[in-house]
């Protein structure tokens, strides 16, 4: 069985930022920081 928590629609990115981030929802933006785990 899978567990999927409910999410509320709170905010969204502008369309330009959403294209750069790969998602329109801020809570789903998870940038890849590489092996060291440090984003710059």
C-alpha positions as CSV (number, residue, x, y, z in Angstrom):
1,X,0.0,0.0,0.0
2,X,1.1,3.5,-0.7
3,X,0.6,6.5,1.6
4,X,0.1,9.9,0.0
5,X,-0.5,12.8,2.3
6,X,-3.1,15.4,1.4
7,X,-1.6,18.7,0.1
8,X,-3.2,22.1,0.2
9,X,-2.9,24.4,-2.8
10,X,-1.4,27.5,-1.1
11,X,1.0,29.3,-3.5
12,X,2.4,28.8,-6.9
13,X,5.4,30.1,-8.7
14,X,5.2,32.6,-11.6
15,X,5.3,30.8,-15.0
16,X,8.8,32.0,-15.7
17,X,10.1,30.7,-12.4
18,X,8.2,27.5,-12.7
19,X,9.9,26.6,-16.0
20,X,13.3,27.2,-14.4
21,X,12.4,25.2,-11.2
22,X,10.6,22.3,-13.0
23,X,7.5,22.7,-10.9
24,X,4.8,25.3,-10.3
25,X,4.5,24.3,-6.6
26,X,7.1,25.7,-4.1
27,X,6.8,22.7,-1.8
28,X,7.9,20.4,-4.6
29,X,11.1,22.4,-5.5
30,X,14.0,20.2,-4.5
31,X,17.2,21.4,-6.3
32,X,19.9,18.8,-7.0
33,X,22.9,19.7,-5.0
34,X,25.3,17.0,-6.1
35,X,27.3,14.5,-4.1
36,X,28.4,17.0,-1.4
37,X,24.9,18.2,-0.8
38,X,25.8,21.9,-0.8
39,X,23.9,24.1,-3.2
40,X,25.4,27.4,-4.1
